[in-house]
Amino acid sequence: MSIHQNLLGGPDPTYLQENTDAQKLLAGGAAPAEVAARFPTYSLAWAELAEDAAKAGSTVESYAYARTGYHRGLDALRRSGWKGHGPIPWEHEANRGFLRCLAALARAAGTIEETEEADRCRQFLKDSSETGYAELLGA
């Protein structure tokens, strides 16, 4: 039996592919903007841009970066067989960029009082990964 077998009958977890070139650049100290420009489909770079903008008080920029990474992540998930729902495990390192973008989008939307979007993103994160939800939103 596979350790990833879903015994409840729902969709199997989705595991995004690693981007080792982008990972090495970011881990090596390259600016997230440089990595995003070179690898625009790499959600982790967009997540770091969104988080940095939020820390600097630039909510609109944070929202824009998070939304870009979120949509690039959705594209990658679909290419990996995701059908619009089901687990996206936090434990799989390559999924974390997308999940961090989703959390950043929830926070930024909440800050600009786009409540419906913030609630939708928080619920999407929770439905995708309870662990990611707890790690990123502290709930």
BELGIUR-V712982 format. One record per residue. N is the residue number from 1. PSI is psi in whole degrees, 0 to 359 (* if undefined). NEAR is the number of other ideal C-beta (glycine too) atoms within 12 Angstrom. Layout:
n = <N:N>
psi = <PSI:PSI>
near = <NEAR:NEAR>
//
This chain:
n = <1:2:3:4:5:6:7:8:9:10:11:12:13:14:15:16:17:18:19:20:21:22:23:24:25:26:27:28:29:30:31:32:33:34:35:36:37:38:39:40:41:42:43:44:45:46:47:48:49:50:51:52:53:54:55:56:57:58:59:60:61:62:63:64:65:66:67:68:69:70:71:72:73:74:75:76:77:78:79:80:81:82:83:84:85:86:87:88:89:90:91:92:93:94:95:96:97:98:99:100:101:102:103:104:105:106:107:108:109:110:111:112:113:114:115:116:117:118:119:120:121:122:123:124:125:126:127:128:129:130:131:132:133:134:135:136:137:138:139>
psi = <137:144:347:7:132:112:352:355:2:183:150:155:152:133:112:154:146:150:87:328:314:319:314:318:310:315:333:2:6:146:140:325:322:317:317:322:324:326:74:346:0:99:331:322:318:323:316:321:316:316:319:318:319:316:328:359:14:76:317:318:319:314:314:316:315:318:321:310:324:311:323:324:320:318:315:320:315:320:336:8:1:137:21:357:165:169:139:85:129:328:337:112:318:341:343:327:312:313:323:323:319:317:318:322:319:314:313:318:320:321:323:14:34:73:315:317:315:314:317:316:318:317:320:316:314:318:330:320:106:321:313:318:311:318:317:327:358:28:*>
near = <6:8:10:16:11:16:10:10:8:14:20:22:28:32:26:34:24:20:27:15:18:32:22:16:24:29:17:13:10:22:16:33:23:19:31:32:18:19:28:24:29:41:47:38:40:42:40:33:39:44:28:23:30:31:16:14:12:20:24:19:25:36:32:25:38:48:31:34:42:37:22:32:44:29:19:33:36:19:15:24:17:25:15:14:17:26:30:43:28:30:19:25:22:29:37:36:48:49:46:44:48:46:42:45:45:40:32:37:31:25:24:23:13:21:14:14:24:26:18:19:34:29:20:31:39:26:21:39:30:20:22:34:27:16:21:33:28:12:15>
//
